[in-house]
Every structure is written in structure tokens, then in C-alpha cells.
Amino acid sequence: MASTAERLRNLISENLEVDGQPIDVPQDLNFSLIEAGVPSTDLVAFAKLVSQEFNVTFTVEHCTQLKSVQEVVELIDSQ
């Protein structure tokens, strides 16, 4: 089974875009989706997708509190 980081990396590349282009997800997940240019409305939808995909509680507040994709991985792994 793929790791949480690999699964999340795939979800990002398959579901999020910036200016109509898929996000090139780096190996180092210490980056912010907001700083990468993902619109906040897309982040809300992505939070719901992450919650369903990983069967975890992932709220809109997490979107604003978590500063990097790596922190999202850590949150998922802790639940």
C-alpha cells in the first residue's frame, strides 16, 4: 500500500490546478498549497476529498492552520 505522502501527492496532482495547469508536486512536501497558488475555494473542496479518502477529520480550519503539505501528512498519520 502506498504511504500517506504518496497518496496525498497523487491526490494533489490529480485534483488541484493553478491557472489550469496541474501542480508539479515536489518530493519535499514542505510547501504550501496556498503559496503554490491554489485558490481557497479549491482548498475547501480538497479538504473534503482528503477527509473522505483517508477517513479522517479534516476541516476548513486545518486548511488555514497547517502551513505545509507535510503537516497534512502528519495530521492524517496521527488520526
N, C-alpha and C positions, 0 to 999 in steps of 0.2 A: 504494500500500500504506500502511496506517495505521502511524503511528510506534509505537515501543515503548511510550511513555507512553500513547497512546490504546488500544493493545491491552491493556495491563495494567489501565488504568482500566475497560475493558469486562469483563475477567475478574473484577475485584473486584466490580463491580456485579451481575454475573450469577451469581456463585458464593458470595459471602460475605454473611452476615447478622449483625445484632446484635439480640437479643431478637425474632427472627422478622421483622425489617424489613431490606430491602436497605440497604446502606451508600450514603449520598449522597457520592460521591467528588468532592472539590473539584478545581478546576483546578490549584491549587498542590499538588503531590504530596509536599510536605514535612510529612507527617503519618504517625503510627504506627498500624498496624492494631491493635496491642495496646492502645494508648491509646484507640482508637476503640471498643474493647470486644469485638473478635473473640476468641473462645476459642482457647486454644493448640492444641487438637486440630484445630480448623478451619484454623489456620495451617499445621499439618503437611500436611494434605491439600492446601491451596492451594499449598504449596511443590512438591509433586509435580506438580500441574497446571501450574504455571509452568515447571517443568523440561521437561515434555512439550511444552507449547505453543510454547516458544521454543527447544527443543532445546539447552538449556544445563544445566550442572551447578548445581543449586540445592539446597542441603542444609538440614537442620533447623538446623544451626549458623548458616547465613545468616539464618534467621528471628530468632535471638537477637542476632546481631552487627549486622545492618542496622537502623538506627534509623528510617528513613522509607521510604515507597514510592518516593521519588525515588532513594534509594540502591539500591533493587532495579532500577530502570530503568538506572542507571549500571552495575551489575553485569552485567545482561543485554547491554547495548551493548558491554561490554568483552570479551565472550566470542565 
